[in-house]
Amino acid sequence: MAVEQIKESYTGKIREITLGTGDKAVKIGGAGVYPFYSFEGEMGNPPRIAFEIWDADADGWADACKEPFKDVLNDPAAWARKCVDEYGAELIALRLTSIDPNGKNAPADSVLPTVKAVLDAVSVPVLIYGVSNDEKDAEVLRKVAEEFEGRNIVIGPVVEKNYKTLGAGAIGFKHTVLSSTPIDINLAKQLNTLLGNLGVSEDKIIMDPTTGGIGYGIEYSYSVMERDRMAALVQQDDKLQQPLVCYVGIEVWKTKEVMQSQEDAPLLGEPKLRGVMLEAVTAILVLLAGADVVVMRHPEAIAKVKEIMKELL
């Protein structure tokens, strides 16, 4: 006797959002089922991987991550171009570490030439991320939004303390906002509501739920993302039907386990392989939880994740 496959039906849907402009614009979201549940319905657009680059201070990166980009680490535009030309990057995630008040504390205007150089160097969509300092991010990202009007950059993190400044900038200069909250579904819904009340269009909001690496909170991150998708697809919560972006690379490659040498931690194995596997497995977990974009660092980890995604899709 044939086994009848039971299929669930879903009343909600993740919004489809376009990042960037022109021929290389990327659509994310659009799913009407849980991640990779293609046997139950339409998955929408496939998940995407963004290559992470920094505008300064990449010296703090693990040697394994610096090696593939050693010839371009001091040139963000060349770095972005290499990600696209050699590794097939569909998205670039530029982190403006130079503005960190606890670091170089570079003025807002100083990053504009770097952002312009990156935008001119590649035609793929670009995510511009600050340093999670509410005031400095508001100042810098507002200037970025104004300077590059109409380029549909993703600007973030947008948080409750600076959403008015950055949300208004996104509206006025036609960009997408990255709504960021600290691993809490209620805070995520609240911030999306505030952005909507401000006038930010639903098709201009993507969400950063905050991600932990393996051994550093991935279970909590996974459960929150899972609840988000349940609310969006089953409970028809329209404030949580936005695509999700997870910054995996920075979380994994700052941990003790990947920074320790083989002499210091002989039982953990070769450092490069250790880091690549931790990044790849963390990325797969957030994809299974519902991530639409995963920001990663090491090309080998990205290649492994793409291979696994191909099988899952």
C-alpha positions as CSV (number, residue, x, y, z in Angstrom):
1,M,0.0,0.0,0.0
2,A,1.4,3.4,-1.0
3,V,2.1,5.8,1.8
4,E,0.2,9.0,1.6
5,Q,2.4,12.1,2.2
6,I,0.8,14.6,4.5
7,K,1.4,18.1,3.5
8,E,0.8,21.3,5.5
9,S,-0.8,24.4,4.0
10,Y,0.4,27.9,4.8
11,T,-1.6,31.1,4.8
12,G,1.3,33.6,5.0
13,K,4.2,34.4,2.7
14,I,7.6,36.0,3.0
15,R,7.8,39.3,1.1
16,E,9.9,39.4,-2.0
17,I,12.4,42.2,-1.8
18,T,14.8,43.5,-4.5
19,L,18.3,44.5,-3.5
20,G,20.4,46.7,-5.7
21,T,19.5,48.0,-9.1
22,G,20.1,47.0,-12.8
23,D,20.9,43.7,-14.3
24,K,22.7,42.4,-11.2
25,A,19.9,43.2,-8.8
26,V,19.0,40.3,-6.5
27,K,15.6,39.2,-5.3
28,I,15.3,37.6,-1.9
29,G,12.3,36.2,0.0
30,G,9.0,35.1,-1.6
31,A,8.8,31.8,0.2
32,G,5.4,30.3,1.0
33,V,6.7,27.3,2.9
34,Y,9.3,26.6,5.6
35,P,13.0,26.6,4.5
36,F,13.7,23.9,1.9
37,Y,10.1,22.4,2.2
38,S,9.8,22.4,-1.6
39,F,7.6,19.3,-1.4
40,E,4.9,21.5,0.2
41,G,4.9,24.5,-2.0
42,E,6.9,27.3,-3.5
43,M,10.2,28.2,-1.8
44,G,10.5,31.5,-3.5
45,N,13.9,32.9,-4.3
46,P,16.9,30.8,-3.3
47,P,19.0,31.9,-0.4
48,R,22.0,34.1,-1.2
49,I,25.5,34.4,0.2
50,A,27.2,37.8,0.7
51,F,30.9,38.1,0.9
52,E,32.1,40.2,3.9
53,I,34.7,42.9,3.3
54,W,36.0,45.6,5.7
55,D,37.1,49.2,5.0
56,A,39.9,49.0,7.6
57,D,41.4,46.9,10.4
58,A,41.2,43.6,8.7
59,D,44.5,42.8,10.5
60,G,42.3,41.3,13.2
61,W,41.0,38.6,10.8
62,A,42.3,35.1,11.2
63,D,45.2,34.2,9.0
64,A,43.1,31.6,7.1
65,C,40.6,34.4,6.1
66,K,43.3,36.9,5.1
67,E,45.2,34.5,2.9
68,P,42.7,34.4,-0.1
69,F,42.6,38.2,-0.1
70,K,46.1,39.1,1.0
71,D,46.7,41.2,-2.1
72,V,43.6,43.3,-1.7
73,L,43.0,43.7,2.0
74,N,44.0,47.4,2.0
75,D,41.8,48.2,-1.0
76,P,38.1,47.6,-0.4
77,A,37.2,48.2,-4.0
78,A,39.7,45.6,-5.3
79,W,38.6,43.3,-2.5
80,A,35.0,43.5,-3.6
81,R,36.0,43.1,-7.3
82,K,38.0,39.9,-6.4
83,C,35.0,38.5,-4.6
84,V,32.8,39.0,-7.7
85,D,35.3,38.1,-10.4
86,E,37.1,35.1,-8.8
87,Y,34.5,33.7,-6.4
88,G,31.3,34.6,-8.1
89,A,29.8,36.8,-5.3
90,E,26.2,37.8,-5.8
91,L,26.3,40.3,-2.9
92,I,28.9,42.3,-1.1
93,A,28.7,43.2,2.6
94,L,30.9,46.2,3.4
95,R,31.5,46.8,7.1
96,L,32.7,50.3,8.0
97,T,35.0,49.5,10.8
98,S,37.0,52.7,10.4
99,I,34.3,54.7,12.0
100,D,34.3,52.8,15.3
101,P,34.6,55.3,18.2
102,N,36.6,52.7,20.1
103,G,39.0,52.4,17.2
104,K,40.0,54.9,14.5
105,N,36.9,56.9,15.0
106,A,37.1,58.2,11.4
107,P,34.7,61.0,10.5
108,A,31.6,60.3,8.5
109,D,32.7,62.0,5.3
110,S,35.9,59.9,5.2
111,V,34.1,56.7,4.3
112,L,32.2,58.2,1.3
113,P,35.1,57.7,-1.2
114,T,35.5,54.1,-0.1
115,V,31.8,53.4,-0.4
116,K,31.9,55.0,-3.9
117,A,34.9,53.0,-5.0
118,V,33.2,49.8,-3.9
119,L,29.9,50.7,-5.6
120,D,31.8,51.6,-8.8
121,A,33.9,48.5,-8.7
122,V,31.0,46.0,-8.7
123,S,27.5,45.9,-10.1
124,V,26.1,43.5,-7.5
125,P,24.1,44.8,-4.6
126,V,26.0,46.1,-1.6
127,L,25.1,46.0,2.1
128,I,26.7,48.8,4.1
129,Y,27.0,47.9,7.8
130,G,28.2,50.2,10.6
131,V,29.8,49.3,13.9
132,S,26.7,49.0,16.2
133,N,27.3,52.4,17.8
134,D,23.8,54.0,17.5
135,E,24.9,57.6,17.2
136,K,27.9,57.1,14.9
137,D,26.0,54.7,12.7
138,A,23.1,57.2,12.4
139,E,25.5,60.0,11.4
140,V,27.6,57.9,8.9
141,L,24.8,55.8,7.3
142,R,22.6,58.9,6.8
143,K,25.4,60.5,4.9
144,V,25.9,57.3,2.9
145,A,22.2,57.2,2.1
146,E,22.2,60.8,0.9
147,E,25.4,60.6,-1.1
148,F,24.3,57.5,-3.1
149,E,20.7,58.3,-3.7
150,G,18.8,55.7,-5.8
151,R,21.4,53.0,-5.6
152,N,19.2,50.9,-3.3
153,I,21.9,50.1,-0.9
154,V,21.1,48.1,2.2
155,I,22.0,50.3,5.3
156,G,22.2,49.0,8.8
157,P,22.1,48.2,11.6
158,V,18.9,50.2,12.0
159,V,17.9,49.9,15.7
160,E,15.2,51.5,17.8
161,K,17.5,54.4,18.9
162,N,18.4,55.5,15.3
163,Y,15.5,54.2,13.2
164,K,14.0,57.7,12.7
165,T,17.2,59.1,11.2
166,L,18.1,56.1,9.1
167,G,14.5,55.2,8.2
168,A,13.9,58.8,6.9
169,G,17.1,58.6,5.0
170,A,16.1,55.3,3.3
171,I,12.7,56.8,2.4
172,G,14.1,60.0,1.0
173,F,17.0,58.5,-0.9
174,K,15.5,55.2,-2.0
175,H,17.4,52.5,0.0
176,T,16.6,49.4,1.9
177,V,17.0,49.2,5.7
178,L,18.4,46.3,7.8
179,S,16.2,46.2,10.9
180,S,18.4,44.8,13.7
181,T,17.3,43.5,17.1
182,P,19.0,41.3,19.7
183,I,17.6,37.8,19.3
184,D,14.0,38.6,20.3
185,I,11.0,38.1,18.1
186,N,8.9,40.7,19.9
187,L,11.6,43.4,19.6
188,A,11.9,42.5,15.9
189,K,8.2,43.0,15.4
190,Q,8.2,46.2,17.3
191,L,11.0,47.7,15.3
192,N,9.4,46.7,12.0
193,T,6.2,48.3,13.2
194,L,8.0,51.6,14.1
195,L,9.7,51.6,10.7
196,G,6.3,51.1,9.0
197,N,4.7,53.9,11.0
198,L,7.5,56.1,10.0
199,G,6.7,55.4,6.3
200,V,9.3,52.9,5.3
201,S,7.7,50.6,2.7
202,E,7.4,46.9,3.5
203,D,9.4,46.1,0.4
204,K,12.3,48.1,1.8
205,I,12.8,46.3,5.1
206,I,15.0,43.2,5.7
207,M,15.7,41.8,9.2
208,D,18.8,41.0,11.1
209,P,17.7,38.8,14.0
210,T,21.3,38.6,15.4
211,T,23.2,35.4,15.0
212,G,25.5,33.3,17.2
213,G,28.1,30.8,16.1
214,I,28.2,27.2,17.0
215,G,28.8,26.9,20.7
216,Y,28.1,30.6,21.1
217,G,24.3,30.9,21.0
218,I,23.3,29.3,17.7
219,E,20.5,27.3,19.5
220,Y,18.9,30.5,20.7
221,S,19.3,32.2,17.4
222,Y,17.8,29.2,15.6
223,S,14.8,29.1,17.9
224,V,14.0,32.8,17.4
225,M,14.3,32.5,13.6
226,E,12.1,29.4,13.7
227,R,9.5,31.3,15.7
228,D,9.7,34.2,13.2
229,R,9.0,31.9,10.3
230,M,6.1,30.2,12.1
231,A,4.6,33.6,12.8
232,A,5.0,34.8,9.2
233,L,3.8,31.7,7.5
234,V,1.2,30.1,9.8
235,Q,0.0,33.0,12.0
236,Q,-0.1,35.6,9.2
237,D,1.9,38.1,11.2
238,D,2.6,40.7,8.5
239,K,5.2,42.5,10.6
240,L,7.4,39.4,10.5
241,Q,7.1,38.5,6.9
242,Q,10.4,40.2,5.9
243,P,13.5,38.3,4.6
244,L,16.2,37.5,7.1
245,V,19.9,38.3,6.9
246,C,22.5,36.6,9.2
247,Y,26.0,37.8,9.7
248,V,27.7,34.5,10.3
249,G,31.4,35.2,9.3
250,I,32.1,37.7,12.0
251,E,30.5,35.6,14.7
252,V,32.4,32.4,13.9
253,W,35.9,33.9,13.1
254,K,36.2,35.8,16.3
255,T,35.8,32.8,18.6
256,K,38.6,31.3,20.6
257,E,38.3,28.0,18.8
258,V,39.2,29.4,15.4
259,M,41.8,31.9,16.6
260,Q,43.9,29.4,18.5
261,S,46.9,27.9,16.8
262,Q,47.4,24.1,16.5
263,E,50.1,24.3,19.1
264,D,47.8,25.9,21.6
265,A,44.9,23.6,20.8
266,P,46.2,20.4,19.2
267,L,43.0,18.4,19.8
268,L,41.0,20.9,17.7
269,G,42.9,20.1,14.5
270,E,44.3,22.3,11.8
271,P,43.1,25.9,12.3
272,K,42.0,26.7,8.7
273,L,39.9,23.5,8.4
274,R,38.5,24.1,11.8
275,G,37.3,27.6,11.0
276,V,36.0,26.7,7.5
277,M,33.9,23.9,8.9
278,L,32.6,26.0,11.8
279,E,31.6,28.8,9.4
280,A,30.0,26.4,6.9
281,V,28.0,24.5,9.5
282,T,26.8,27.6,11.2
283,A,25.7,29.0,7.8
284,I,23.8,25.8,7.0
285,L,22.0,26.0,10.4
286,V,20.8,29.5,9.8
287,L,19.7,28.6,6.3
288,L,17.6,25.8,7.7
289,A,16.2,28.2,10.2
290,G,15.0,30.6,7.5
291,A,17.9,32.9,6.5
292,D,17.5,34.5,3.1
293,V,21.0,36.0,3.0
294,V,24.1,34.7,4.9
295,V,27.1,37.0,5.2
296,M,30.3,34.9,5.2
297,R,34.1,35.3,4.9
298,H,36.1,32.3,3.8
299,P,35.7,31.3,0.1
300,E,36.1,27.6,0.9
301,A,33.3,27.7,3.5
302,I,31.1,29.5,1.0
303,A,31.8,26.9,-1.6
304,K,30.8,24.1,0.8
305,V,27.6,25.9,1.7
306,K,26.7,26.4,-1.9
307,E,27.3,22.7,-2.6
308,I,25.0,21.7,0.2
309,M,22.3,24.2,-0.8
310,K,22.4,22.8,-4.3
311,E,21.5,19.4,-2.9
312,L,18.8,20.8,-0.6
313,L,17.2,22.8,-3.4
